[in-house]
């Protein structure tokens, strides 16, 4: 399961029901930053082990707890996890995320920041942004992601829905 940009409790008081239904079958949960409250971690970890990074809206405590960049091994697949923010506003979250890891360092880069769902290959690396389950911004729908890993095979999909309730 992949989430990012929950921005809780400002954007939602609780995790959306659509997300909660999927969390029950998650083996692992990846959060790509902008939790804005450690309560989100406490809620997610009730469903499965959680790996995460801090985003630009996370304070000192969350930044110290998670850091801003991680490499995670899932079976034979190497996942890079970053939020996607940077100091140069002219560089997109996708560009920041793609540049966060070396060419042979990871098979997938999971990122957030833009709230825009992305799933595409670049230079042999899958770039995956789940969007946001609670703050769709200019998107038509809320979203999160699911990564299914079997050996070296990666299947990535987005789950879209209309209500954050």
C-alpha positions as YAML, in Angstrom:
chain: A
units: angstrom
residues:
- id: 1
  name: UNK
  ca: [0.00, 0.00, 0.00]
- id: 2
  name: UNK
  ca: [1.34, 3.44, -0.90]
- id: 3
  name: UNK
  ca: [0.09, 6.77, 0.46]
- id: 4
  name: UNK
  ca: [1.36, 10.30, 0.60]
- id: 5
  name: UNK
  ca: [0.24, 13.79, 1.53]
- id: 6
  name: UNK
  ca: [-2.34, 12.84, 4.14]
- id: 7
  name: UNK
  ca: [-2.07, 16.33, 5.71]
- id: 8
  name: UNK
  ca: [-4.01, 15.24, 8.77]
- id: 9
  name: UNK
  ca: [-5.82, 16.54, 10.71]
- id: 10
  name: UNK
  ca: [-6.10, 19.70, 8.58]
- id: 11
  name: UNK
  ca: [-7.41, 17.97, 5.43]
- id: 12
  name: UNK
  ca: [-9.23, 15.08, 7.15]
- id: 13
  name: UNK
  ca: [-10.00, 14.06, 10.70]
- id: 14
  name: UNK
  ca: [-9.66, 10.35, 9.90]
- id: 15
  name: UNK
  ca: [-8.39, 8.07, 7.17]
- id: 16
  name: UNK
  ca: [-10.94, 7.71, 4.35]
- id: 17
  name: UNK
  ca: [-13.07, 4.56, 4.46]
- id: 18
  name: UNK
  ca: [-11.97, 3.59, 0.93]
- id: 19
  name: UNK
  ca: [-8.35, 3.57, 2.07]
- id: 20
  name: UNK
  ca: [-9.13, 1.75, 5.32]
- id: 21
  name: UNK
  ca: [-10.81, -1.09, 3.37]
- id: 22
  name: UNK
  ca: [-7.58, -1.71, 1.44]
- id: 23
  name: UNK
  ca: [-5.30, -1.33, 4.46]
- id: 24
  name: UNK
  ca: [-6.72, -4.55, 5.89]
- id: 25
  name: UNK
  ca: [-4.94, -6.56, 3.19]
- id: 26
  name: UNK
  ca: [-1.66, -4.60, 3.13]
- id: 27
  name: UNK
  ca: [1.61, -6.42, 3.84]
- id: 28
  name: UNK
  ca: [3.47, -3.13, 4.22]
- id: 29
  name: UNK
  ca: [2.53, 0.54, 4.05]
- id: 30
  name: UNK
  ca: [4.78, 3.16, 2.46]
- id: 31
  name: UNK
  ca: [4.10, 6.83, 3.25]
- id: 32
  name: UNK
  ca: [5.89, 9.41, 1.08]
- id: 33
  name: UNK
  ca: [5.63, 12.34, 3.47]
- id: 34
  name: UNK
  ca: [3.45, 15.23, 4.57]
- id: 35
  name: UNK
  ca: [1.86, 13.25, 7.35]
- id: 36
  name: UNK
  ca: [1.67, 16.50, 9.41]
- id: 37
  name: UNK
  ca: [0.86, 14.46, 12.53]
- id: 38
  name: UNK
  ca: [2.43, 11.39, 14.10]
- id: 39
  name: UNK
  ca: [-1.14, 10.23, 14.76]
- id: 40
  name: UNK
  ca: [-1.28, 9.17, 11.09]
- id: 41
  name: UNK
  ca: [1.65, 6.80, 11.68]
- id: 42
  name: UNK
  ca: [-0.02, 5.41, 14.81]
- id: 43
  name: UNK
  ca: [-3.21, 4.74, 12.88]
- id: 44
  name: UNK
  ca: [-1.49, 3.14, 9.87]
- id: 45
  name: UNK
  ca: [0.80, 0.87, 11.90]
- id: 46
  name: UNK
  ca: [-2.30, -0.85, 13.32]
- id: 47
  name: UNK
  ca: [-2.79, -2.41, 9.86]
- id: 48
  name: UNK
  ca: [0.75, -3.32, 8.75]
- id: 49
  name: UNK
  ca: [4.40, -2.32, 9.19]
- id: 50
  name: UNK
  ca: [4.95, 1.27, 8.03]
- id: 51
  name: UNK
  ca: [7.96, 2.80, 6.28]
- id: 52
  name: UNK
  ca: [7.96, 6.51, 5.63]
- id: 53
  name: UNK
  ca: [9.81, 9.73, 5.00]
- id: 54
  name: UNK
  ca: [9.11, 13.29, 6.05]
- id: 55
  name: UNK
  ca: [7.77, 15.94, 3.71]
- id: 56
  name: UNK
  ca: [8.08, 19.71, 3.57]
- id: 57
  name: UNK
  ca: [5.03, 20.17, 5.85]
- id: 58
  name: UNK
  ca: [6.26, 17.82, 8.56]
- id: 59
  name: UNK
  ca: [7.86, 19.39, 11.61]
- id: 60
  name: UNK
  ca: [11.09, 18.58, 13.41]
- id: 61
  name: UNK
  ca: [9.77, 15.54, 15.27]
- id: 62
  name: UNK
  ca: [8.53, 13.78, 12.13]
- id: 63
  name: UNK
  ca: [11.65, 14.77, 10.19]
- id: 64
  name: UNK
  ca: [13.84, 13.30, 12.94]
- id: 65
  name: UNK
  ca: [11.73, 10.14, 13.13]
- id: 66
  name: UNK
  ca: [11.61, 9.39, 9.38]
- id: 67
  name: UNK
  ca: [14.32, 11.37, 7.59]
- id: 68
  name: UNK
  ca: [13.85, 12.58, 4.01]
- id: 69
  name: UNK
  ca: [15.17, 9.68, 1.95]
- id: 70
  name: UNK
  ca: [15.04, 5.88, 2.37]
- id: 71
  name: UNK
  ca: [15.86, 2.72, 0.47]
- id: 72
  name: UNK
  ca: [13.64, -0.26, 1.21]
- id: 73
  name: UNK
  ca: [14.09, -3.84, 0.05]
- id: 74
  name: UNK
  ca: [10.87, -5.71, -0.80]
- id: 75
  name: UNK
  ca: [11.90, -9.17, -1.90]
- id: 76
  name: UNK
  ca: [14.08, -8.63, -4.96]
- id: 77
  name: UNK
  ca: [12.80, -5.09, -5.57]
- id: 78
  name: UNK
  ca: [14.64, -1.99, -4.34]
- id: 79
  name: UNK
  ca: [12.33, 0.92, -3.53]
- id: 80
  name: UNK
  ca: [13.48, 4.49, -3.06]
- id: 81
  name: UNK
  ca: [11.18, 6.60, -0.91]
- id: 82
  name: UNK
  ca: [11.27, 10.42, -0.93]
- id: 83
  name: UNK
  ca: [8.72, 13.20, -0.68]
- id: 84
  name: UNK
  ca: [9.80, 15.06, -3.81]
- id: 85
  name: UNK
  ca: [10.22, 18.59, -2.50]
- id: 86
  name: UNK
  ca: [13.34, 20.68, -2.94]
- id: 87
  name: UNK
  ca: [14.72, 24.18, -2.73]
- id: 88
  name: UNK
  ca: [14.24, 25.01, -6.41]
- id: 89
  name: UNK
  ca: [10.53, 25.54, -7.12]
- id: 90
  name: UNK
  ca: [11.14, 25.27, -10.88]
- id: 91
  name: UNK
  ca: [12.04, 21.59, -10.52]
- id: 92
  name: UNK
  ca: [8.94, 19.41, -10.29]
- id: 93
  name: UNK
  ca: [8.35, 16.79, -7.61]
- id: 94
  name: UNK
  ca: [8.73, 14.12, -10.27]
- id: 95
  name: UNK
  ca: [12.12, 15.52, -11.34]
- id: 96
  name: UNK
  ca: [13.26, 15.83, -7.71]
- id: 97
  name: UNK
  ca: [12.22, 12.24, -7.00]
- id: 98
  name: UNK
  ca: [13.90, 10.87, -10.13]
- id: 99
  name: UNK
  ca: [17.16, 12.61, -9.18]
- id: 100
  name: UNK
  ca: [17.09, 11.46, -5.53]
- id: 101
  name: UNK
  ca: [18.64, 8.06, -6.28]
- id: 102
  name: UNK
  ca: [21.49, 6.91, -8.49]
- id: 103
  name: UNK
  ca: [20.89, 5.10, -11.80]
- id: 104
  name: UNK
  ca: [21.39, 1.57, -10.43]
- id: 105
  name: UNK
  ca: [20.32, 2.25, -6.85]
- id: 106
  name: UNK
  ca: [16.58, 1.44, -7.03]
- id: 107
  name: UNK
  ca: [13.94, -0.21, -9.21]
- id: 108
  name: UNK
  ca: [11.07, 2.05, -8.04]
- id: 109
  name: UNK
  ca: [10.93, 5.59, -6.68]
- id: 110
  name: UNK
  ca: [7.86, 6.32, -4.59]
- id: 111
  name: UNK
  ca: [7.23, 10.02, -4.02]
- id: 112
  name: UNK
  ca: [4.51, 12.55, -3.25]
- id: 113
  name: UNK
  ca: [4.45, 16.33, -2.80]
- id: 114
  name: UNK
  ca: [2.50, 17.26, -5.95]
- id: 115
  name: UNK
  ca: [-0.67, 15.30, -5.05]
- id: 116
  name: UNK
  ca: [-0.69, 14.24, -8.72]
- id: 117
  name: UNK
  ca: [-0.88, 10.48, -9.35]
- id: 118
  name: UNK
  ca: [2.02, 9.26, -11.52]
- id: 119
  name: UNK
  ca: [3.01, 5.80, -12.72]
- id: 120
  name: UNK
  ca: [5.63, 5.73, -15.44]
- id: 121
  name: UNK
  ca: [9.00, 4.27, -16.31]
- id: 122
  name: UNK
  ca: [11.99, 6.54, -16.72]
- id: 123
  name: UNK
  ca: [15.38, 5.07, -17.51]
- id: 124
  name: UNK
  ca: [14.23, 1.64, -16.38]
- id: 125
  name: UNK
  ca: [12.99, 2.94, -13.01]
- id: 126
  name: UNK
  ca: [9.29, 3.09, -12.12]
- id: 127
  name: UNK
  ca: [8.31, 6.53, -10.80]
- id: 128
  name: UNK
  ca: [5.18, 6.21, -8.66]
- id: 129
  name: UNK
  ca: [3.23, 8.95, -6.90]
- id: 130
  name: UNK
  ca: [0.05, 7.71, -5.23]
- id: 131
  name: UNK
  ca: [-1.61, 11.13, -5.17]
- id: 132
  name: UNK
  ca: [-3.37, 12.03, -1.92]
- id: 133
  name: UNK
  ca: [-6.14, 10.17, -0.08]
- id: 134
  name: UNK
  ca: [-7.32, 13.37, 1.65]
- id: 135
  name: UNK
  ca: [-6.25, 16.42, -0.42]
- id: 136
  name: UNK
  ca: [-6.89, 16.03, -4.15]
- id: 137
  name: UNK
  ca: [-6.05, 19.67, -4.93]
- id: 138
  name: UNK
  ca: [-6.68, 20.10, -8.66]
- id: 139
  name: UNK
  ca: [-7.29, 16.40, -9.27]
- id: 140
  name: UNK
  ca: [-10.78, 15.07, -9.97]
- id: 141
  name: UNK
  ca: [-10.53, 12.32, -7.37]
- id: 142
  name: UNK
  ca: [-8.66, 11.28, -4.22]
- id: 143
  name: UNK
  ca: [-6.18, 8.43, -4.59]
- id: 144
  name: UNK
  ca: [-3.66, 6.07, -3.10]
- id: 145
  name: UNK
  ca: [-1.55, 3.33, -4.63]
- id: 146
  name: UNK
  ca: [-0.95, -0.38, -4.52]
- id: 147
  name: UNK
  ca: [2.34, -2.02, -5.44]
- id: 148
  name: UNK
  ca: [2.26, -5.77, -5.98]
- id: 149
  name: UNK
  ca: [5.70, -7.34, -6.04]
- id: 150
  name: UNK
  ca: [6.42, -10.87, -7.24]
- id: 151
  name: UNK
  ca: [10.13, -11.57, -7.56]
- id: 152
  name: UNK
  ca: [11.43, -8.74, -9.73]
- id: 153
  name: UNK
  ca: [8.00, -8.07, -11.25]
- id: 154
  name: UNK
  ca: [6.23, -4.91, -10.07]
- id: 155
  name: UNK
  ca: [2.58, -4.15, -10.70]
- id: 156
  name: UNK
  ca: [1.58, -0.62, -9.76]
- id: 157
  name: UNK
  ca: [-1.94, 0.73, -9.71]
- id: 158
  name: UNK
  ca: [-3.86, 3.68, -8.38]
- id: 159
  name: UNK
  ca: [-7.14, 3.45, -6.52]
- id: 160
  name: UNK
  ca: [-9.35, 6.48, -7.18]
- id: 161
  name: UNK
  ca: [-12.46, 7.51, -5.23]
- id: 162
  name: UNK
  ca: [-14.74, 10.51, -4.75]
- id: 163
  name: UNK
  ca: [-15.15, 11.00, -0.99]
- id: 164
  name: UNK
  ca: [-12.52, 11.40, 1.69]
- id: 165
  name: UNK
  ca: [-15.06, 10.33, 4.31]
...
